[in-house]
Amino acid sequence: MSQAVAALWASIVRTLVPIIVGAVLGFFASSNIQIDPEFENLLSGALTALFTTLYYVAVRLFETYISPKLGWLLGYAKSPDNYTADSPAKHKVD
């Protein structure tokens, strides 16, 4: 697999994993709330977006400030700035 394809795959995985986690948490959170059926989808979508954002931000903070190894919680252990050998983050511009 080429480096570009590997980088693309890593970015896709690191995007989809928080969405899936957010959807599952949103489903479980909204399943115990009794509301009007016409607002059920809205609530589920809002909770999914909220949990997805919270999960992603928390894992990125843990990965940045605690240990880069925690990136596996996003499905792929490398942070976005390490996907390619020619990453702009590796070349400091003064």
C-alpha positions, 0 to 999 in steps of 0.5 A: 500500500502506498504512503498516500493510500495509507495516510488516506485510510488513517484519516478515514478511520480516525474520522469514522471511529468517533462518529460510530462511538458518538452514534452508539452513545447518542442512541443509548442516551436517547433510548431512555428519554421519553419525548414526542416521537417527532422530536426523537430523531432530532434528539438522537441526531443532536446527542450523536453530534454532541457525543462525537465531538466530545469523544474526538476532542477528549481523545485528541487532548489525551493523545496530545498531552498524555500520550500519543499512544492513546490515538488508538482510541480513534482507531489509528494510533498516529496523529494527523501530523504524522501520516506522511514522511513529508508532512508540513509539521515535520518541516518547521518554517521560520 
